Amino acid sequence: MRSLLASLACTSLLTLAGTSHAQPAGKPADQGGNLAPGQAKGSQQTDPRQGPNPTGAPVEQAPPNVPEFKPAFPGQTRAPAVNTRTALQVTEVASGFNKPWAIAFLPDKRMLVTEKPTGKLFIVTPEGKKSPAIAGLPKVDGRNQGGLLDVEVGPDYGTSGLIYWTYYEPRKGGNGLAVARAKLVDGPKPKVEGVKVIFRMEPTLESTLHAGGRLVFTPDGKLFVTLGERSIMEGRVQARDLKSDFGKIVRINPDGSIPKDNPFVGQKDARPEIWTLGHRNILSAALDSKGRLWEVEMGPRGGDELNLIERGKDYGWPTIGYGEEYSGEPIHKTTQGPGMEQPVYYWDPVISPSGMTIYSGALFPEWKGNFFIGGLSSTALVRLVLENDRVVGEERLLMDQKARIREVVQGPEGALYLLTDDSNGKLLKVTPR
């Protein structure tokens, strides 16, 4: 195995440099959910600090897009730069994926990898061998940000064989995010059987943007699904409307039924699956060691947010926030409002977040409890150090790869596994050098 990995390996020491741009609400964007460098009118390039930082300067050195918006509390943005002491090695495990989106580990350490625009799902061995595309998945609307998105292995996979995935479902009158599950039938020609759609985002809308799509299973067997507000104004205005799934995190049982202790169960004119509201577009979510849900959501021009998710809370989009329209016009009159939560941390310029893990492995002791977020336009693996639920340090890693990082997960041995967002997307493995 070592010799095979060596033959596939591309290794590098990490440096820090890059750019950051976010997506304009209501306009077509590239496949990653954010514009490529140079496309956004007036957007700022990031200038992240690198190396040791004895002066405690922030990691971000570039000016903000919206300088008139000030943080609500110290440390809410521009945390001091920190520096990983361990030398890192980046190994290419596999390549040739058409804009891959998500990784999930099977019990035997093989990986499920989704391919967004094609709707294909593959099994990949630790040595990088890919299976044929798994047969039996439903058709997807693969335009723009659509397609096959997240995949997770069911908590009872050992007995049920069930896997779960999210995708843009083509519908009469438009599309919407759907969650499906099925039994994985392994073998030389893998397939799924008994496909069942367990959740559908409502209402249906014609939009190829901002449907969210991350899945997170909880220790008690519930399933969180993150949802976007579809970007266009018709959807954006529903982000705080309890009659709509747009801009929400929902919580369901694995069979699609609604838990009786959801916060809006029994409330008139409220969808019972809703857990929280007021979100823009959530592509990053993970549980911490206490079982709490954290998410990072995309802002507009400025204003990507890290949030600690609490039952029934309103996170304010589009009423409050720290960004602006791509025309330079304001979205928010204020950054704070009654009954609306503040982000734990925000970025301006943005990182364009997608994929997230909270490190708990043994390979990197100095990373214990740190947050790792894939950066698309920032072409970085973003590391956050937290103390008492506040960000006290930030680092930009892997910028020498010059790759849009779509996904980051922790492997069973404690390595980090990444996907690059490209028509020749790569599966990368990060270990100590």
N, C-alpha and C positions, 0 to 999 in steps of 0.2 A: 504494500500500500504506500509506503514511504517513497519508493522509487517512482511509482505512478504519479503521486502528488508532485514529486520533484519535477517530473517531466511536464506537468501542467503549470507549474508555479510561475508566478510573476511576483517578485518580492521587491519591497522598497522601504526605505526609512521615510517617515512622514514629515512633510513640511506644511506650512500654513500660509495660504493665500487664496483669493477667490472673489466671486461676485455674488450679489444677492438682489433678486427682483421678484415681485409678487404679481399676481394675476388681477386684472381689472374685472370688477363685478359686471356681469352682463355682456362681456365681450368674449369671442372665441379665444382659446388659449392653446398652448401646446399640450402634448399628451400628459405632461407631468402635473398639471394643475397650476403652473406658474410660467410666466414668460421667460424666454431665453434671454441671456445677457444682451443689453442694447435695445430690446424691443419696447420697454416700458418708458413712456414719456417722462423725462425728468427723474427717473429712479436713481437711487444712490448705489454706488458699488460699496460693498463692505471692505473694510481694511482691518482684518482681525490681527490682534497682537499675537506674537509667537515667542516661544522660549520662556526662560525664567522671568519672573515679574516681581522684582523686589520692591517696586514702587506701588504695587497694588492698582495699577492702571486697568481700566476696563478692557475686555477682549475686543470690543467694537470701537474702532477709531474714526469711522466715517460719520459725517453729520447725519442727523435724523431727517426723514422726509417731512415730519410734522413737528418742528421744534417748539411750537407753542403748547403742545401737549406735554405736561409734566407728570412724572410718576406719582402715584397716590401715596407711596411710602418708600423709604430708603431701600435700595436693592431690588426694586421691581423691574429694573432694566439695566443693561450695561454692567453686568457683574465683572469683578476683577478677573483678568486672565489667569488661568492655572495651566500647569504643564505636566503631562504624563511623564513619569520618570522611566518607566519601562520602555525599552526599545521594541517597536512593533514590526511584525512581519505580515504582509498581505499576500495570500495565496489564491490564485485563480483556480477554483474547483471545477467550474463548467462555464461555458459561454454559448452564444448562439440563440439566446432567448429574445423573442420579439417583445420588448417593453415588459419585462416581468414585473410583478406587483407584490407578491407575498410568498413567504416560506412558512411551512409547518412541519415539525419533526414527527415522524412515525416512531413507534416504540423501538424499532430495530435500528434507529439512527439514520434511516433514509429520510429524504425530504420530499414533501409536496411543494411544487413551485407553480404558481399561476402565471399565465401569459395574457396580458390585459386585452389587447385589441382583437386577438384571434379567438379568445374564449377557451384556450387549451390549458389543460392541467397535466403536469408531468410528475413522475416519481424519479428522484435523482439519488444515486448512491453517494456515500461519503467520498468515493473515488472520482465522482463526476460523471458516471454513466447515466444517460437519460433513457427512460422508458419511452415507448410510443405514447402519443397523447391518450389520456384516459377517455374511453368511449362512454357515451350516455349522458353527458352534461347537456343542459338546455342551451338554446341559442342565446346569444348576447347582443345587445346594441353596443358595438365596439367603437363608435365614433368618439373622437376627442378624448374626454376623460372617462368615457364609458368602457364597458367590457367586463371581463372576469377580474375580480378584485381580490379580496381576502380569502384565505382558507384556514380552517382550524380542524384539528383532530378532536373528535368528541371525547369528553371526560370518561366515558364508558367504552372507549374504542376497543379495549381488550375483549369485551364480550359482545358488543353490538357491531363493531366494524364501521361505525358511522363517522363520516366527515361532513363538514359544514362549509359553505362558501357564500360570498356575496357577489352580485352581478347586476349590471344595468339590464333590466328586463324589458324587451320590446312589448308595447301595449297599444291598443287602439287609442288614438289621441295623444301618443307620446311614449314615455317610458318612466321607469322608477326603479329604485333599488329594491332588490329582492334577496331574501336569504333562503337557501335550499339546503337540504341534507339528503344523504343517500349512503348506502352501504358500499364500501370500497371492496371490489373483488380483485385481488392481487393475481399476478401471473405474467407470462410473457406478453399478453395483450390485455392490460388492466382495463377495468370498466367500473361503472357505478350502477347499482340496481336500486329500485324502489325510490326514485327521486321524488321528494316532497318539498314544495315551497311552504316554509313555515312562517314567513313574514313578507309583507309587501308594503313599501312606503306609499302612503296616500297623502294627497291626491296624485293622480297621474298628471304629468306635465311634460311638454316637449322641451327638453333641455339636455344638452350633453355635458353639463357642468355640475359640480358641487352636489354629489349625492352621498358623500362620506363613504362608508363601507367597511370600517374595521370591526372585527368581532373579538370579544373578550369574554371568556368563561370565568365565572367566579368559583371560589371554593365550595359554595353551597349549591352548585350546579345550575345557576341562572346564567343567562347570556345577554351581555350588553351589545347593542348595535349602534354605531355612530352614524349620524345622518347629516348631510349638508342641506342648504336652503335653496339649491338649484341655481344660484347666482343671479338669474334674471330677476327684475324687480317684482314680477308677479309672485315669485317664490320668496324672495328676500323678506317681503313684508309679512310673511307667515312664520318667521323664525320664533316669534314669541307668542304665537297663536296656538292655544292648546287644542284647537280643532284640527290641526295639521301636524303631520310628522316632520315637516321641513324644519331644519335647524335644531334637531332634538337628539338626545341620546335616549334610546328605548331599552327596556328590560323585559325579556320574555323568558319563558321556560323552553327547554330544548325541543319540545314538540310544537312550539309556537303559541301555546296558551299563555294567558296573562297571570303573573303572580298576584295574589290577592293583596299583598302589602305594598304594591306600587303606589306612589303618592297621590295619583289622580283617579284611582279606581273609585267609581261611584259618583264622581263629580260631573255635573251637567255640562255639556258642551266641551268635554275634555276627552282626548283619546287615552284609554287606560294603560297603554303600553309605555307612555312617556315617563321618563325618569328625571330628565332635566331639559331646559329650553334655553333659547337665546344664543345658539351657536351658529357659526358661519359655515365652515367645512372642516370636518375632523377626519384626518387620515392617520393619526398617531394616537394610540391609547395603550395603557398597560396598568397592571396592578402592582402596588408596592408590597413590601414585606408584611404590612398590616392588613392586606387585602383591600386597600382603598384604590379607587380608580382615578388615574391621572390621564389627561389628554392634552395634546398640542394641536391647535387648530390654525388654519391659514387665515391671515388677515388680508386686507386689500393692499394698498400701497402704504406699507407700514402696519404694524399691529398684529403680527403673529403672537399667539398667546399660549402659555402653559397654565392649565387650570386643574385644581383639585376638585373632583366631582363629588357633590353632596346631594343627597336625595331631595328632589323637588325644587332645587334652586334654579334661578333665572340668571343666565350669564350675559344678558344684555344686548347681544347683537340683534338688529342694527342700531339700537338706540344709543348705546355707548360703545366706545372703543378708542383705539390709539392710532388709527390710520385715516386715509383719505381716498377719494376716487382717483383713478388714473388721470383724469383731466386736471387734477389739482383742486377740484371742488370738494368742499367738506361733506362728510357723511354724518358726523356726530356734532352736536352743539356742545357736548360735554363728554368727559371721560368717566364720569361717575353719576349714578342715579339711585334713587331710593328703591330698595328691594332687589337690586341687581349686584351680582358678585364682581369683585375685582379679580383680574388674573393674578396668579402668584408671580408671573414674570411675563414680560413682552419684549419683542424685538422690533426695532425700527432703525435701520433697514431690516428687512425680513430675512429669514433663513429658508422659507418654503418647506415646511416640515412634512415628512411622510415616513411612517414606520417609527417604532419606539420600543425600547426595552429598558428595564431597570435592573442593573447588573447585580447578580447574586452568586456568581461563580467563584472558583478558587484560583483560576489561572492568573487573574489580575487582582491581587489583594488591595491595591490602592484604589481600585474602581468600585469597591463594595458599596452598594446603595446608590451609585451614580446613575443618572439618566442619560441614555444615548438615543439621539433622534437623527433620522436620515434627513439630509438637506438636499433639496432639488436645485433651485437656482443658486444656492450658496455652495454647491458642489463640495459638501463637507459632511463628516460625521460629527454632530454637535454633542459635546459632553457637558452636562450640568452637574455641579456639586451642590447638594442641599444640606442645610442644617436647620432643624426645627421648622421644616416646611417652607424655608426661604432659600432662594438661590444665592450661594456665596462664591461661586466660581463657574467660569465657562471656558471651554476649549474647543477649537475647531481642528479636527483630525482628518487625515486622508486627503487633504486638498491637493497633494501632488498627483493623485489619481485623475484629477480633472473630470470627475464623473458625478452625475446626478445620482444621489443615493436614495433609492425608493423604499427600501426595507432594511430593518435591522432587527435580528433576533439573537438570543443567546442559545448556543447549542448545548447539548447534554454534557459535554466535557468542559464547558466554560468559555469556549471561543465565541467570538461574535461572527455571525454570518450576515452578509449584506447582498442586496441586489442593486445593480446599476440600471438606471432608466434609459434604455437605448434600444435601437432596432437590433443591435447585437449585444443585448444585455448580458452581464456576467454575474455569476454567483461567486462571491469572494469570502474568504475566511481570514479572520484577524486573530493572531496568536502572539505570544511573546517571541521576540526575535532570538 
